[in-house]
Each structure stands twice: as C-alpha cells, then as structure tokens.
Amino acid sequence: MEQSFTVTGMACDGCEANVESALGELDGVDAVEADHERDTVEVSAADVSTSDLAAAIEDAGYEVDR
C-alpha cells in the first residue's frame, strides 16, 4: 500500500534521512522517500497503519499535516 504524507520541519537531506530511517525501522515498510523541498514523504508499506506511520514521523521530531 502506498501512502503519502505532508510533513513540516524537514529542512535538509539529513532531515530526510532521519524520517526515512524512522519509518524504515517499522516492520512492513518496504520503501520510503522523503523530500524536504516538497515537504512530502512517500511510503510503501504492508500491514502498517497510517497512524503508526504518522507516529513514527512525529517521534522523529517532525509534524505530519493531517
């Protein structure tokens, strides 16, 4: 399942890496692509809820626009 999030607070490539790492640690996440210039995160995941994905992004220190 593909999911897209609007994420604020990412300012650089390091921020992208932080978000990608946080999401990549979740079981079921196959791929993550964060883009700080567009404030987006694209996630390909199986059997992972939207709320769990958003919580991982927020736990990494960024804000998910819901």
Secondary structure, DSSP 4 states (H G I P E B T S, - for coil): -EEEEEEE---SHHHHHHHHHHHHTSTTEEEEEEETTTTEEEEEESS--HHHHHHHHHHTT-EEE-
